[in-house]
Amino acid sequence: TYRNPIYGFVSYPGVRAVDVGKRFVDTLTEVIPDKKIKFIFDKWFSVGELLDYIRGRGQLFITLIKRHENRIKEMEKIPIEQFRKLTHQLGITHIPITLRNYEGKVRLVVVENIISYERVLYGYLTNDEKSVEEEIVKEYSGRWGVDFWFEEGKFLGLNQLPSIELNKVATNLAIKLLSY
């Protein structure tokens, strides 16, 4: 869950994101065996092949979908009566959809937001059938905390650790924290 996140960024020419994602899934499920893991990805990672791979490994995922025209039209077709009102500006619902390179259906959780008198729809893909929609959105929003933590931690050198040895890393971070 988002309480114990693992954050990774990879950029290698010629390597597909889905291949890196599969390797990441395999490694994480080896490190944490016999556990149900919920992978929470940023929207660029919402490729059916990777999501199907995660499903095939018996794990869960949540990802924010890109607001492509075809997905916006798909969300706009949902009858307004199907949205549960959370506030006067927010509504929420879900529908089953199909994805390219994904076997079966995936759940599209749709959030309706009124911004400057305009209706804006956001979608989250998940294979978590048990959690209520609000929980799916809350879990995904916890992912942003990870980004902010790394961004704020740049002054500590978290993006350039001095070594892979734990003692050197701990000493370096302690010195930087003390000087801060």
VOSEKE-754118 format. One line per field, with one value per atom (N, C-alpha, C, O): residue number from 1; x, y, z; residue in one letter; atom name. Coordinates in steps of 0.2 Angstrom, whole numbers. Layout:
N
pos	[NUM; ...]
px	[X; ...]
py	[Y; ...]
pz	[Z; ...]
code	[a; ...]
site	[CA; ...]
END
This chain:
180
pos	[1; 1; 1; 1; 2; 2; 2; 2; 3; 3; 3; 3; 4; 4; 4; 4; 5; 5; 5; 5; 6; 6; 6; 6; 7; 7; 7; 7; 8; 8; 8; 8; 9; 9; 9; 9; 10; 10; 10; 10; 11; 11; 11; 11; 12; 12; 12; 12; 13; 13; 13; 13; 14; 14; 14; 14; 15; 15; 15; 15; 16; 16; 16; 16; 17; 17; 17; 17; 18; 18; 18; 18; 19; 19; 19; 19; 20; 20; 20; 20; 21; 21; 21; 21; 22; 22; 22; 22; 23; 23; 23; 23; 24; 24; 24; 24; 25; 25; 25; 25; 26; 26; 26; 26; 27; 27; 27; 27; 28; 28; 28; 28; 29; 29; 29; 29; 30; 30; 30; 30; 31; 31; 31; 31; 32; 32; 32; 32; 33; 33; 33; 33; 34; 34; 34; 34; 35; 35; 35; 35; 36; 36; 36; 36; 37; 37; 37; 37; 38; 38; 38; 38; 39; 39; 39; 39; 40; 40; 40; 40; 41; 41; 41; 41; 42; 42; 42; 42; 43; 43; 43; 43; 44; 44; 44; 44; 45; 45; 45; 45; 46; 46; 46; 46; 47; 47; 47; 47; 48; 48; 48; 48; 49; 49; 49; 49; 50; 50; 50; 50; 51; 51; 51; 51; 52; 52; 52; 52; 53; 53; 53; 53; 54; 54; 54; 54; 55; 55; 55; 55; 56; 56; 56; 56; 57; 57; 57; 57; 58; 58; 58; 58; 59; 59; 59; 59; 60; 60; 60; 60; 61; 61; 61; 61; 62; 62; 62; 62; 63; 63; 63; 63; 64; 64; 64; 64; 65; 65; 65; 65; 66; 66; 66; 66; 67; 67; 67; 67; 68; 68; 68; 68; 69; 69; 69; 69; 70; 70; 70; 70; 71; 71; 71; 71; 72; 72; 72; 72; 73; 73; 73; 73; 74; 74; 74; 74; 75; 75; 75; 75; 76; 76; 76; 76; 77; 77; 77; 77; 78; 78; 78; 78; 79; 79; 79; 79; 80; 80; 80; 80; 81; 81; 81; 81; 82; 82; 82; 82; 83; 83; 83; 83; 84; 84; 84; 84; 85; 85; 85; 85; 86; 86; 86; 86; 87; 87; 87; 87; 88; 88; 88; 88; 89; 89; 89; 89; 90; 90; 90; 90; 91; 91; 91; 91; 92; 92; 92; 92; 93; 93; 93; 93; 94; 94; 94; 94; 95; 95; 95; 95; 96; 96; 96; 96; 97; 97; 97; 97; 98; 98; 98; 98; 99; 99; 99; 99; 100; 100; 100; 100; 101; 101; 101; 101; 102; 102; 102; 102; 103; 103; 103; 103; 104; 104; 104; 104; 105; 105; 105; 105; 106; 106; 106; 106; 107; 107; 107; 107; 108; 108; 108; 108; 109; 109; 109; 109; 110; 110; 110; 110; 111; 111; 111; 111; 112; 112; 112; 112; 113; 113; 113; 113; 114; 114; 114; 114; 115; 115; 115; 115; 116; 116; 116; 116; 117; 117; 117; 117; 118; 118; 118; 118; 119; 119; 119; 119; 120; 120; 120; 120; 121; 121; 121; 121; 122; 122; 122; 122; 123; 123; 123; 123; 124; 124; 124; 124; 125; 125; 125; 125; 126; 126; 126; 126; 127; 127; 127; 127; 128; 128; 128; 128; 129; 129; 129; 129; 130; 130; 130; 130; 131; 131; 131; 131; 132; 132; 132; 132; 133; 133; 133; 133; 134; 134; 134; 134; 135; 135; 135; 135; 136; 136; 136; 136; 137; 137; 137; 137; 138; 138; 138; 138; 139; 139; 139; 139; 140; 140; 140; 140; 141; 141; 141; 141; 142; 142; 142; 142; 143; 143; 143; 143; 144; 144; 144; 144; 145; 145; 145; 145; 146; 146; 146; 146; 147; 147; 147; 147; 148; 148; 148; 148; 149; 149; 149; 149; 150; 150; 150; 150; 151; 151; 151; 151; 152; 152; 152; 152; 153; 153; 153; 153; 154; 154; 154; 154; 155; 155; 155; 155; 156; 156; 156; 156; 157; 157; 157; 157; 158; 158; 158; 158; 159; 159; 159; 159; 160; 160; 160; 160; 161; 161; 161; 161; 162; 162; 162; 162; 163; 163; 163; 163; 164; 164; 164; 164; 165; 165; 165; 165; 166; 166; 166; 166; 167; 167; 167; 167; 168; 168; 168; 168; 169; 169; 169; 169; 170; 170; 170; 170; 171; 171; 171; 171; 172; 172; 172; 172; 173; 173; 173; 173; 174; 174; 174; 174; 175; 175; 175; 175; 176; 176; 176; 176; 177; 177; 177; 177; 178; 178; 178; 178; 179; 179; 179; 179; 180; 180; 180; 180]
px	[4; 0; 4; 11; 1; 5; 9; 13; 7; 11; 18; 23; 20; 26; 28; 29; 29; 30; 37; 42; 38; 44; 44; 39; 48; 48; 54; 60; 52; 58; 57; 51; 62; 62; 67; 73; 65; 70; 70; 64; 75; 76; 82; 87; 81; 86; 84; 78; 88; 86; 85; 89; 79; 78; 75; 73; 74; 70; 63; 62; 58; 51; 50; 52; 45; 43; 40; 41; 36; 33; 38; 36; 43; 49; 52; 53; 53; 56; 50; 52; 44; 39; 38; 37; 38; 38; 43; 42; 49; 55; 54; 56; 52; 50; 45; 46; 40; 35; 38; 36; 41; 45; 49; 49; 53; 58; 54; 56; 49; 46; 42; 42; 39; 35; 40; 38; 46; 51; 54; 54; 54; 57; 51; 52; 45; 39; 35; 29; 37; 33; 27; 26; 22; 16; 12; 8; 12; 9; 5; 7; -1; -5; -2; -2; 1; 4; -1; -4; -2; -5; -1; 2; 0; 5; 1; -4; 4; 1; 6; 11; 3; 8; 5; -1; 10; 8; 4; 5; 1; -3; 0; -3; 7; 10; 11; 13; 10; 12; 6; 6; 0; -6; -6; -10; -2; -2; -5; -3; -9; -13; -8; -10; -3; 2; 4; 5; 7; 9; 4; 5; -2; -7; -10; -12; -10; -12; -7; -8; 0; 5; 4; 5; 3; 2; -4; -4; -10; -16; -14; -16; -10; -8; -4; -4; 0; 4; 0; 2; -7; -11; -11; -13; -9; -8; -13; -16; -13; -18; -14; -8; -18; -15; -20; -26; -17; -21; -17; -11; -20; -17; -22; -27; -19; -23; -23; -17; -28; -28; -27; -28; -23; -22; -29; -33; -30; -36; -36; -37; -36; -36; -44; -48; -45; -51; -56; -62; -54; -58; -60; -66; -56; -57; -62; -67; -61; -66; -73; -77; -73; -80; -83; -89; -79; -81; -84; -89; -81; -83; -89; -93; -89; -95; -102; -107; -101; -107; -110; -116; -107; -110; -115; -114; -121; -127; -125; -123; -127; -126; -129; -126; -135; -138; -134; -135; -129; -125; -120; -117; -118; -113; -116; -122; -113; -115; -112; -106; -116; -113; -109; -112; -103; -99; -100; -100; -100; -101; -105; -107; -106; -110; -106; -108; -99; -95; -92; -89; -92; -89; -94; -99; -93; -97; -92; -87; -94; -90; -94; -100; -91; -94; -89; -83; -91; -86; -90; -96; -86; -89; -84; -78; -86; -81; -79; -83; -72; -70; -65; -63; -64; -59; -53; -53; -47; -40; -37; -38; -33; -29; -24; -21; -22; -17; -19; -14; -25; -27; -33; -38; -32; -37; -43; -42; -49; -55; -56; -54; -60; -62; -58; -55; -57; -54; -59; -64; -58; -63; -61; -55; -65; -63; -67; -73; -64; -67; -67; -61; -72; -73; -75; -80; -71; -73; -75; -72; -81; -83; -82; -83; -79; -77; -80; -79; -82; -84; -79; -78; -76; -70; -72; -73; -73; -75; -82; -82; -87; -93; -92; -97; -87; -86; -85; -81; -88; -88; -82; -80; -77; -71; -71; -73; -70; -70; -62; -59; -61; -54; -56; -61; -51; -52; -46; -41; -48; -43; -44; -50; -39; -40; -38; -33; -41; -39; -42; -47; -39; -42; -44; -46; -45; -47; -54; -57; -58; -65; -68; -74; -64; -67; -67; -72; -63; -62; -68; -69; -70; -75; -71; -65; -75; -72; -68; -62; -70; -67; -60; -55; -60; -54; -48; -42; -51; -46; -43; -37; -47; -44; -40; -35; -41; -37; -30; -25; -31; -24; -20; -14; -23; -19; -16; -10; -20; -18; -12; -8; -11; -5; 1; 6; 1; 7; 10; 16; 6; 9; 13; 18; 12; 16; 23; 28; 24; 30; 34; 40; 31; 34; 36; 42; 32; 34; 39; 44; 39; 45; 52; 57; 52; 58; 60; 66; 55; 57; 59; 64; 56; 59; 65; 69; 67; 73; 79; 84; 78; 84; 90; 95; 88; 93; 97; 103; 94; 98; 102; 106; 101; 105; 102; 106; 96; 92; 93; 92; 94; 94; 101; 102; 106; 113; 116; 120; 114; 117; 125; 127; 129; 136; 139; 144; 134; 137; 130; 125; 132; 126; 127; 123; 132; 133; 129; 129; 125; 121; 124; 121; 130; 133; 135; 134; 138; 140; 134; 134; 128; 122; 119; 117; 119; 116; 120; 118; 127; 131; 131; 130; 130; 130; 123; 123; 118; 111; 111; 108; 114; 114; 118; 116; 123; 127; 123; 123; 120; 116; 110; 108; 107; 101; 104; 100; 109; 112; 114; 112; 117; 119; 112; 112; 107; 101; 98; 92]
py	[-6; 0; 6; 6; 12; 18; 20; 24; 16; 18; 15; 18; 10; 8; 8; 2; 14; 14; 12; 13; 10; 9; 13; 12; 17; 22; 21; 20; 21; 19; 23; 25; 26; 29; 26; 26; 24; 21; 25; 26; 26; 29; 26; 29; 21; 18; 18; 15; 20; 20; 12; 8; 11; 5; 0; -6; 2; -3; 0; 6; -5; -3; -2; -6; 2; 3; -3; -5; -7; -13; -18; -22; -19; -24; -22; -27; -16; -14; -15; -17; -13; -14; -22; -23; -26; -33; -36; -39; -33; -35; -33; -36; -27; -23; -28; -29; -30; -34; -40; -43; -44; -50; -49; -53; -44; -43; -42; -44; -37; -36; -42; -42; -46; -52; -57; -61; -57; -61; -59; -63; -52; -49; -50; -51; -49; -49; -55; -54; -61; -67; -68; -66; -72; -73; -67; -68; -62; -56; -53; -53; -50; -47; -40; -36; -38; -31; -27; -30; -21; -16; -11; -7; -12; -8; -2; -2; 4; 11; 14; 16; 15; 18; 25; 26; 29; 35; 33; 28; 38; 37; 35; 32; 37; 35; 27; 24; 24; 17; 12; 6; 16; 12; 8; 10; 3; -1; -8; -11; -10; -16; -22; -26; -23; -28; -29; -34; -23; -23; -25; -28; -21; -22; -30; -32; -33; -40; -44; -49; -42; -46; -46; -51; -40; -39; -43; -47; -43; -47; -55; -58; -57; -64; -66; -72; -62; -63; -63; -65; -62; -62; -56; -56; -50; -44; -39; -40; -33; -28; -22; -21; -18; -12; -6; -7; 0; 6; 11; 12; 14; 19; 24; 22; 30; 36; 35; 35; 36; 35; 42; 47; 42; 48; 50; 46; 57; 60; 60; 66; 55; 54; 55; 54; 58; 60; 54; 54; 48; 42; 40; 38; 41; 39; 44; 42; 50; 56; 54; 55; 53; 51; 45; 45; 40; 34; 36; 34; 40; 42; 47; 46; 51; 56; 52; 54; 46; 42; 39; 37; 39; 36; 41; 47; 38; 43; 46; 43; 52; 57; 53; 54; 50; 47; 41; 39; 39; 33; 36; 32; 42; 45; 46; 49; 43; 45; 52; 53; 56; 63; 62; 60; 65; 65; 72; 73; 77; 84; 87; 84; 94; 97; 98; 99; 97; 97; 90; 90; 85; 79; 73; 73; 69; 63; 57; 58; 51; 45; 39; 38; 35; 29; 24; 26; 19; 14; 10; 9; 8; 4; -1; 1; -7; -11; -9; -7; -10; -8; -13; -17; -13; -18; -13; -7; -16; -13; -17; -24; -14; -18; -22; -19; -28; -32; -34; -35; -33; -35; -40; -39; -46; -52; -50; -49; -50; -48; -41; -37; -39; -33; -30; -33; -23; -19; -14; -12; -12; -8; 0; 1; 4; 11; 15; 15; 18; 22; 29; 31; 32; 39; 44; 43; 49; 55; 61; 63; 63; 69; 75; 75; 80; 86; 92; 93; 97; 103; 109; 111; 111; 116; 122; 121; 128; 134; 133; 135; 129; 128; 123; 122; 120; 115; 108; 107; 103; 96; 93; 93; 90; 87; 80; 79; 75; 68; 65; 66; 62; 58; 51; 49; 47; 40; 36; 38; 31; 27; 20; 17; 16; 9; 5; 6; 0; -5; -12; -13; -17; -24; -25; -31; -20; -21; -21; -15; -26; -27; -26; -24; -26; -26; -19; -18; -15; -8; -4; -4; 1; 6; 11; 12; 14; 19; 25; 26; 27; 32; 30; 34; 23; 21; 20; 21; 18; 18; 25; 25; 30; 37; 39; 42; 37; 39; 36; 39; 29; 25; 28; 29; 30; 33; 40; 41; 44; 50; 50; 55; 45; 44; 43; 45; 41; 41; 47; 48; 53; 60; 61; 65; 59; 60; 58; 61; 52; 49; 54; 56; 57; 61; 68; 70; 70; 76; 75; 79; 69; 67; 67; 70; 64; 64; 71; 73; 75; 82; 86; 90; 86; 89; 87; 90; 80; 77; 78; 76; 82; 83; 86; 85; 91; 94; 89; 91; 84; 79; 74; 70; 75; 71; 64; 59; 63; 57; 55; 49; 59; 57; 55; 53; 56; 54; 52; 55; 46; 43; 42; 40; 42; 42; 35; 33; 30; 23; 18; 21; 12; 7; 4; 0; 6; 3; 7; 14; 4; 7; 12; 17; 10; 15; 21; 26; 21; 27; 31; 37; 28; 32; 35; 41; 31; 34; 40; 45; 39; 44; 50; 56; 50; 55; 59; 65; 55; 58; 62; 67; 59; 62; 68; 73; 69; 75; 80; 86; 78; 83; 86; 92; 81; 83; 88; 93; 86; 90; 97; 102; 97; 104; 108; 114; 104; 108; 111; 114]
pz	[0; 0; 0; 0; 0; -1; 6; 6; 11; 17; 17; 21; 13; 12; 4; 1; 1; -6; -8; -4; -14; -17; -24; -27; -25; -30; -35; -33; -41; -46; -52; -54; -55; -61; -66; -64; -72; -76; -83; -86; -86; -93; -97; -96; -100; -104; -112; -113; -116; -123; -126; -124; -129; -132; -127; -129; -121; -116; -115; -114; -116; -115; -108; -104; -106; -99; -97; -91; -101; -99; -97; -92; -100; -98; -92; -88; -90; -84; -79; -73; -80; -75; -73; -68; -78; -77; -72; -68; -74; -70; -63; -58; -62; -56; -52; -46; -55; -52; -50; -44; -54; -52; -46; -41; -46; -41; -34; -29; -34; -28; -25; -19; -30; -27; -25; -21; -27; -24; -17; -12; -16; -10; -5; 1; -7; -2; -4; -7; -3; -5; -1; 4; -4; -1; 2; 7; -2; 0; -6; -11; -4; -9; -10; -5; -15; -16; -21; -26; -19; -24; -27; -24; -34; -37; -39; -42; -38; -39; -44; -42; -50; -56; -58; -57; -60; -63; -70; -73; -73; -79; -85; -89; -86; -92; -92; -97; -86; -85; -87; -86; -89; -90; -96; -101; -97; -103; -101; -96; -105; -104; -103; -99; -107; -106; -99; -96; -96; -89; -84; -79; -85; -80; -80; -75; -86; -87; -83; -80; -84; -81; -73; -70; -70; -63; -61; -56; -65; -63; -63; -59; -69; -69; -63; -62; -60; -54; -48; -42; -49; -43; -39; -33; -41; -38; -40; -45; -37; -38; -41; -40; -44; -47; -47; -47; -47; -48; -52; -51; -57; -61; -64; -65; -64; -67; -74; -77; -78; -85; -88; -85; -94; -97; -100; -102; -100; -103; -110; -113; -114; -121; -123; -119; -129; -131; -131; -129; -133; -133; -126; -125; -121; -114; -111; -107; -113; -110; -113; -109; -119; -122; -119; -118; -117; -114; -107; -105; -103; -97; -97; -93; -102; -103; -105; -104; -107; -109; -103; -103; -97; -91; -89; -88; -88; -86; -79; -74; -79; -73; -67; -61; -67; -62; -59; -53; -63; -60; -55; -51; -55; -51; -44; -43; -39; -32; -30; -31; -27; -26; -19; -14; -19; -13; -10; -4; -14; -12; -18; -23; -17; -23; -29; -34; -28; -34; -36; -42; -32; -33; -34; -30; -39; -39; -41; -43; -40; -41; -43; -41; -48; -50; -53; -53; -56; -59; -64; -64; -70; -75; -77; -76; -80; -82; -89; -93; -91; -98; -100; -96; -107; -110; -111; -113; -111; -113; -118; -118; -122; -127; -123; -119; -125; -122; -114; -111; -113; -106; -107; -110; -103; -104; -99; -93; -102; -97; -97; -101; -91; -90; -84; -80; -84; -79; -76; -80; -70; -67; -68; -66; -71; -72; -67; -67; -62; -57; -60; -61; -60; -63; -58; -54; -57; -53; -57; -62; -55; -58; -54; -48; -57; -53; -57; -63; -53; -56; -55; -49; -60; -60; -64; -70; -61; -64; -68; -74; -65; -68; -74; -78; -75; -80; -78; -73; -81; -78; -81; -87; -76; -78; -75; -69; -79; -77; -77; -82; -72; -71; -70; -67; -73; -72; -69; -70; -65; -62; -64; -63; -67; -68; -63; -59; -61; -56; -57; -61; -54; -54; -47; -46; -43; -36; -36; -37; -35; -36; -29; -28; -24; -17; -14; -10; -15; -12; -15; -21; -11; -14; -18; -17; -22; -26; -23; -25; -17; -13; -11; -11; -9; -6; -12; -11; -18; -24; -25; -26; -25; -27; -21; -22; -15; -9; -9; -8; -11; -12; -17; -16; -23; -28; -26; -28; -23; -21; -16; -16; -12; -8; -12; -9; -18; -22; -23; -24; -23; -24; -18; -19; -12; -6; -7; -5; -11; -12; -17; -16; -22; -27; -23; -24; -19; -15; -10; -9; -7; -2; -6; -3; -12; -15; -18; -18; -20; -22; -17; -17; -11; -5; -2; 1; -4; -1; -6; -4; -11; -15; -12; -13; -7; -4; 1; 3; 2; 6; 2; 4; -5; -9; -11; -12; -10; -10; -18; -19; -22; -29; -31; -37; -27; -28; -21; -18; -19; -13; -14; -20; -9; -10; -11; -13; -9; -9; -9; -7; -10; -9; -2; 0; 2; 9; 14; 14; 18; 22; 27; 28; 30; 35; 31; 34; 25; 22; 20; 21; 18; 16; 23; 23; 28; 35; 37; 40; 37; 39; 35; 38; 29; 24; 25; 26; 26; 27; 34; 35; 39; 46; 46; 49; 42; 42; 38; 40; 33; 29; 33; 33; 37; 41; 47; 48; 50; 55; 52; 55; 46; 44; 41; 41; 40; 38; 44; 43]
code	[t; t; t; t; y; y; y; y; r; r; r; r; n; n; n; n; p; p; p; p; i; i; i; i; y; y; y; y; g; g; g; g; f; f; f; f; v; v; v; v; s; s; s; s; y; y; y; y; p; p; p; p; g; g; g; g; v; v; v; v; r; r; r; r; a; a; a; a; v; v; v; v; d; d; d; d; v; v; v; v; g; g; g; g; k; k; k; k; r; r; r; r; f; f; f; f; v; v; v; v; d; d; d; d; t; t; t; t; l; l; l; l; t; t; t; t; e; e; e; e; v; v; v; v; i; i; i; i; p; p; p; p; d; d; d; d; k; k; k; k; k; k; k; k; i; i; i; i; k; k; k; k; f; f; f; f; i; i; i; i; f; f; f; f; d; d; d; d; k; k; k; k; w; w; w; w; f; f; f; f; s; s; s; s; v; v; v; v; g; g; g; g; e; e; e; e; l; l; l; l; l; l; l; l; d; d; d; d; y; y; y; y; i; i; i; i; r; r; r; r; g; g; g; g; r; r; r; r; g; g; g; g; q; q; q; q; l; l; l; l; f; f; f; f; i; i; i; i; t; t; t; t; l; l; l; l; i; i; i; i; k; k; k; k; r; r; r; r; h; h; h; h; e; e; e; e; n; n; n; n; r; r; r; r; i; i; i; i; k; k; k; k; e; e; e; e; m; m; m; m; e; e; e; e; k; k; k; k; i; i; i; i; p; p; p; p; i; i; i; i; e; e; e; e; q; q; q; q; f; f; f; f; r; r; r; r; k; k; k; k; l; l; l; l; t; t; t; t; h; h; h; h; q; q; q; q; l; l; l; l; g; g; g; g; i; i; i; i; t; t; t; t; h; h; h; h; i; i; i; i; p; p; p; p; i; i; i; i; t; t; t; t; l; l; l; l; r; r; r; r; n; n; n; n; y; y; y; y; e; e; e; e; g; g; g; g; k; k; k; k; v; v; v; v; r; r; r; r; l; l; l; l; v; v; v; v; v; v; v; v; v; v; v; v; e; e; e; e; n; n; n; n; i; i; i; i; i; i; i; i; s; s; s; s; y; y; y; y; e; e; e; e; r; r; r; r; v; v; v; v; l; l; l; l; y; y; y; y; g; g; g; g; y; y; y; y; l; l; l; l; t; t; t; t; n; n; n; n; d; d; d; d; e; e; e; e; k; k; k; k; s; s; s; s; v; v; v; v; e; e; e; e; e; e; e; e; e; e; e; e; i; i; i; i; v; v; v; v; k; k; k; k; e; e; e; e; y; y; y; y; s; s; s; s; g; g; g; g; r; r; r; r; w; w; w; w; g; g; g; g; v; v; v; v; d; d; d; d; f; f; f; f; w; w; w; w; f; f; f; f; e; e; e; e; e; e; e; e; g; g; g; g; k; k; k; k; f; f; f; f; l; l; l; l; g; g; g; g; l; l; l; l; n; n; n; n; q; q; q; q; l; l; l; l; p; p; p; p; s; s; s; s; i; i; i; i; e; e; e; e; l; l; l; l; n; n; n; n; k; k; k; k; v; v; v; v; a; a; a; a; t; t; t; t; n; n; n; n; l; l; l; l; a; a; a; a; i; i; i; i; k; k; k; k; l; l; l; l; l; l; l; l; s; s; s; s; y; y; y; y]
site	[N; CA; C; O; N; CA; C; O; N; CA; C; O; N; CA; C; O; N; CA; C; O; N; CA; C; O; N; CA; C; O; N; CA; C; O; N; CA; C; O; N; CA; C; O; N; CA; C; O; N; CA; C; O; N; CA; C; O; N; CA; C; O; N; CA; C; O; N; CA; C; O; N; CA; C; O; N; CA; C; O; N; CA; C; O; N; CA; C; O; N; CA; C; O; N; CA; C; O; N; CA; C; O; N; CA; C; O; N; CA; C; O; N; CA; C; O; N; CA; C; O; N; CA; C; O; N; CA; C; O; N; CA; C; O; N; CA; C; O; N; CA; C; O; N; CA; C; O; N; CA; C; O; N; CA; C; O; N; CA; C; O; N; CA; C; O; N; CA; C; O; N; CA; C; O; N; CA; C; O; N; CA; C; O; N; CA; C; O; N; CA; C; O; N; CA; C; O; N; CA; C; O; N; CA; C; O; N; CA; C; O; N; CA; C; O; N; CA; C; O; N; CA; C; O; N; CA; C; O; N; CA; C; O; N; CA; C; O; N; CA; C; O; N; CA; C; O; N; CA; C; O; N; CA; C; O; N; CA; C; O; N; CA; C; O; N; CA; C; O; N; CA; C; O; N; CA; C; O; N; CA; C; O; N; CA; C; O; N; CA; C; O; N; CA; C; O; N; CA; C; O; N; CA; C; O; N; CA; C; O; N; CA; C; O; N; CA; C; O; N; CA; C; O; N; CA; C; O; N; CA; C; O; N; CA; C; O; N; CA; C; O; N; CA; C; O; N; CA; C; O; N; CA; C; O; N; CA; C; O; N; CA; C; O; N; CA; C; O; N; CA; C; O; N; CA; C; O; N; CA; C; O; N; CA; C; O; N; CA; C; O; N; CA; C; O; N; CA; C; O; N; CA; C; O; N; CA; C; O; N; CA; C; O; N; CA; C; O; N; CA; C; O; N; CA; C; O; N; CA; C; O; N; CA; C; O; N; CA; C; O; N; CA; C; O; N; CA; C; O; N; CA; C; O; N; CA; C; O; N; CA; C; O; N; CA; C; O; N; CA; C; O; N; CA; C; O; N; CA; C; O; N; CA; C; O; N; CA; C; O; N; CA; C; O; N; CA; C; O; N; CA; C; O; N; CA; C; O; N; CA; C; O; N; CA; C; O; N; CA; C; O; N; CA; C; O; N; CA; C; O; N; CA; C; O; N; CA; C; O; N; CA; C; O; N; CA; C; O; N; CA; C; O; N; CA; C; O; N; CA; C; O; N; CA; C; O; N; CA; C; O; N; CA; C; O; N; CA; C; O; N; CA; C; O; N; CA; C; O; N; CA; C; O; N; CA; C; O; N; CA; C; O; N; CA; C; O; N; CA; C; O; N; CA; C; O; N; CA; C; O; N; CA; C; O; N; CA; C; O; N; CA; C; O; N; CA; C; O; N; CA; C; O; N; CA; C; O; N; CA; C; O; N; CA; C; O; N; CA; C; O; N; CA; C; O; N; CA; C; O; N; CA; C; O; N; CA; C; O; N; CA; C; O; N; CA; C; O; N; CA; C; O; N; CA; C; O; N; CA; C; O; N; CA; C; O; N; CA; C; O; N; CA; C; O; N; CA; C; O; N; CA; C; O; N; CA; C; O; N; CA; C; O; N; CA; C; O; N; CA; C; O; N; CA; C; O; N; CA; C; O; N; CA; C; O; N; CA; C; O; N; CA; C; O; N; CA; C; O; N; CA; C; O; N; CA; C; O; N; CA; C; O; N; CA; C; O; N; CA; C; O; N; CA; C; O; N; CA; C; O; N; CA; C; O; N; CA; C; O]
END
